[in-house]
């Protein structure tokens, strides 16, 4: 489940000088799937609204999302994906 993630990102982003930081590995299932995806699957839960996602970090870098447009956010997140998935994500981005 999502646990208290919403409460933590809300508190972090509302604290004086604070920001929410979401850190995750760029892949799952032993590197077989990307955790940075072009679209969420049917029935996927969105636990952190866009306006509360300040920073995202993977082993490939970090992206400050605050103030970015949806297209700019997508481009920034693409840079955090595992390199072996970036071409596919780039194609998905180009067709959306």
N, C-alpha and C positions, 0 to 999 in steps of 0.2 A: 504494500500500500504506500500511499504518499506520506504517511506519518504527519509530522508538523512542518513540512517544507514551506508551505505558504506562510506560516507564522514566522519562520526564520528569515525568509527573504523580505517579508514586509518589515520586520523589526530592523534588519540590517540596512535596508534602504531608507528607513525613516530616522535612523539614529543620526545625531549631529556628526557630519563628516563621514557617515557610513555608506556602504554600497553592498548590494548582494553579489556574492561570488558563487557561481555554480561550477564545480570542478568534476570532471568525469573522464574516464578513459575514452578515447575516440572510437574504439571498437569493442565488440562483445563477442561471446561465443568463441573465445580463443583467436580472435582476429578475423573471424569469418564474416562478420556483419559490421557495418558502420553504425555508430550511435549518433552520428550527424546525418540527418536524413532530409530529403527534399520535402517530404510530406509525411504527416502522421497517418497511420493506418486507421481504418474504420474502428470506432470504439475506443480509440486512444484517449487517455485522460490528459488534459492540459492542467498542470498543477501550479505553474508560475505564469501569471499574465505578462504580456510583453512589456508593460510599463514598469514591472518590477525586476526584469532581467537586466542588471547593470553590467556584469562581467561574466564571461564563460571562459573556462580554462580547460585545455586538454594537454597531453604530453607534447603537442605540436605548437603550442603557443597560447596566447590569450587574446580575447577580443572584448573591447569596451563597446557595449551596445547602446548605452545611454545616448539619446538624441539622434540615433540613426533611423533612416527610413526602413521600411520593410525590405526593399531591395538591397540597401547597404548592409543590413543585418544578415541577410542571406549570404552575401559575398564574404562578410567577416567570418561567419560560421563555417563556410566552405574552407577557409584557410586553416581551420582547426581540425578538419577531418584527416584521417589517415591518408597519406598520399596515394595508396592503391585504390581509393574510392573517389578521389577528387574529379577525375575525368567524367565519371558517371554522374556525379552530383552537378558538375558544370553543365552537362547536357540537359539535365532536368531543370536547372536554373534558366537555361536559354529558352526552353520551351514553355515556361510558365508565365 
